[in-house]
């Protein structure tokens, strides 16, 4: 029986972007569900098929085909045609992915197609807008996978798509191979960590301010691109209780998360992307949140409406005003001084993750829609 699924993407692998982590993890999780993925992506000079799976901490192996990363005007259409070529060559039963032009062209030749998007494709009556509307009307189109209900509302308003053709699935994370319960060692400084990008709107300046106000606590910032890491190091100079780790491979971040007592997600009211052209605070479903939940650490997060689809105040997290650092300071001290509360929030977050948010569960839910 043909259980091959072609994953159409424009992800660059390996890279530091969250979309590359999401795509590699989803392809591995498809394997868990009995499928045989073929991932179409772009590659960097450091791409090595022998090491790339270990770099992302991916258990399962699957076929990866790299496509030239063309960047001239309208080159996306040529890339989409290359994806169609690979579809015709391998004849998979299912086509799925985050590159909508690839799925659009494939949909003329395949009867089982679905698309996942993590942000709107704006543009009024431009050609891609019309192509997307045409894709949604095709009989071969099965489901649009979106990461939050606010994003669903945007697509319902922008496109003439039926609500039952949309499935909302939050992001996910891996279950750590080794898990240690959260316990504060009062003989040393409590540890508060942030793991993720350092783009505008991620609250890095707030973390620096907290480190200045709380010298008895050890703060850790993990991740970022080289230019952002350099900027943050310059801003945090002479802060001895703040360690800036820089970029760490996805496969190595879990041990850092579990070495913390508290993990924070200080998103601001405007949350930027690497391109800087769009903010995502209205519809985002950050990988970071689910990785935090999987690690079983106490979470303090910004009180942003879309995050409340997953996070519940005083149950699996504490929520703070994104721009009030005194609120964050109060809640950090609250958890450090109340170990029962810290353990309760840690345990509830991890239990929620195990019940709802593993990659294997998410891939099954996608597969069920195909």
Secondary structure, 3 states (H helix, E strand, C coil): CCCEEEEEEEEEECCCCHHHHHHHHHHHHHHHCCCEEEEEEEECCCCCCCCHHHHCCCCCCCEEEECCCCCCCCHHHHHHHHHHHHHHHHCCCEEEECCHHHHHHHCCCCCCEEEEECCCCCCCCCHHHHHHHHHHHCCCEEEEEECCHHHHHHHHHHCCCCHHHEEECCCCECCCCCCCCCCCCCCCCCEEEEECCCCCCCCHHHHHHHHHHCCCCEEEEECCCHHHHHHHHHHCCCCCCEEEEECCCHHHHHHHHHCCCEEEECCCCCCECCCCCCECCCCCCCHHHHHHHHHCCEEEEECCHHHHHCCCECCCEEEECCCCHHHHHHHHHHHHHCHHHHHHHHHHHHHHHHHHCEHHHHHHHHHHHC
